Amino acid sequence: MLKLDFHPTGKHFLQIPGPSPVPDRILRAMSLPTIDHRGPEFGVLGTKVLTGMQAIFKTRHPVIIYPASGTGAWEAAMCNTLSPGDAVLMYETGHFAALWVKLAKRLGVVPEVVGWSGADDLMPHAPGWGRGVDADLIEQRLRQDPEHRIKAVCVVHNETSTGVTSDIAAVRKAMDAARHPALLIVDTISGIASIDYRHDEWRVDVSIGSSQKGLMLPPGISFNAISPRALEAMKSARLPCSFWAWDEMLEFNRDGYFPFTPSTNILYGLAEAIDMLQEEGLDKVFLRHDRWAAGVRAAVAAWGLSTQCVDPRYPSPVLTGVVTPVGLDADALRRLIYERFDLSLGTGLGKLKGRMFRLGHLGDSNDLTLLAALAGCEMGFQLSGVKLAASGVVAAMAYFAAHAAPAVVRKAA
Ligand SMILES: *Cc1c(COP(=O)(O)O)cnc(C)c1O
């Protein structure tokens, strides 16, 4: 039985790829009293977070904030731009891409799913779940659509079920090469604020984000960054859309307000997160995640195990999928590690259940928390009778020691 009054000493190691550990500074910011969301101060907060998120998405165009998890922002991206029966081209990179396809079907659009069609030695039952988007496949398919029946191309930037990051600039290039006018809709729920992302430069039409991953916030708010073309598409879109409707939101957002009650306290946290990201500088934030990921991959290689990502061009900076040895149930291993060491690891999702676990390296982490998390994994493997090739902890220590992090100028508290 799970006991809700279970409070072990020290900090819990929440090493799942979202929700990520929330820094104390953000928790403190969120503990301020809730204010009147129609009162004079709220407009200042609203304006700060709305413009701050434009900088995070690298866009001059509007960003919308919903009091909802990422799934809500997925729905919003579609219901604001599409009509019943519209064809959309979606790319299956893993479980989250597959869930998005399911959502699209329920909304009444008609997804055509493309993806890796070769064999997969690592996970024969889940081909392509370990690879990034092949932009050539998208280009080929769009070239076969001279009547432009496909209204949108939907791709996941960072596939959180596998630990693979796709090249969104390449997708945009492929769409340009095919001279196809479909909208480009990108789920960067686990990429935004951890991995380089450029809404305007890549001419993404709707970018979808969420609070509980790279933004280091608790779950509860999510985002749509919107291009002028997406706003144009909104005018003729006929999917039912009320709570998610951009037009009313944008009207209220002009002065920093919302048409309904926003998540005031999470927005305090968002304002703090934006400050933290800007003080550090986004480029350093991205390098920090790259470096953590490289250290964790050094550990997995030393163990003699495989990562779920099989394409060396696209390992995710925010999480690493670790394939467990055949015969070892990854969820049994995760349970053992949780019970013995108070360390939470991400489960294998969908077709990957039991075959791998996911180690998040995002949010309030540093070299030493990651080394501790790797130590928890290593002890778990040993207790499960796995003969590891070598110590992953030692390998990660060597990596972190040999690769100094870029210096960060810290503001005095
Ligand atoms: C977490 C996640 C989602 C789902 O978001 P929720 O906040 O759980 O609704 C969708 N896509 C990706 C890539 C994710 O990482």
PDBQT file of the ligand as one rigid body, heavy atoms in Angstrom, charges set to zero:
ROOT
HETATM    1  C1  LIG A 501       4.491  15.694 -21.403  1.00  0.00    +0.000 C 
HETATM    2  C2  LIG A 501       4.238  15.667 -22.854  1.00  0.00    +0.000 A 
HETATM    3  C3  LIG A 501       2.948  15.749 -23.395  1.00  0.00    +0.000 A 
HETATM    4  C4  LIG A 501       1.703  15.719 -22.567  1.00  0.00    +0.000 C 
HETATM    5  O1  LIG A 501       1.558  16.797 -21.775  1.00  0.00    +0.000 OA
HETATM    6  P1  LIG A 501       0.597  16.757 -20.506  1.00  0.00    +0.000 P 
HETATM    7  O2  LIG A 501       1.066  17.977 -19.768  1.00  0.00    +0.000 OA
HETATM    8  O3  LIG A 501       0.850  15.482 -19.785  1.00  0.00    +0.000 OA
HETATM    9  O4  LIG A 501      -0.793  16.878 -20.989  1.00  0.00    +0.000 OA
HETATM   10  C5  LIG A 501       2.814  15.806 -24.770  1.00  0.00    +0.000 A 
HETATM   11  N1  LIG A 501       3.881  15.765 -25.582  1.00  0.00    +0.000 NA
HETATM   12  C6  LIG A 501       5.125  15.654 -25.096  1.00  0.00    +0.000 A 
HETATM   13  C7  LIG A 501       6.280  15.591 -26.049  1.00  0.00    +0.000 C 
HETATM   14  C8  LIG A 501       5.346  15.598 -23.726  1.00  0.00    +0.000 A 
HETATM   15  O5  LIG A 501       6.585  15.483 -23.243  1.00  0.00    +0.000 OA
ENDROOT
TORSDOF 0
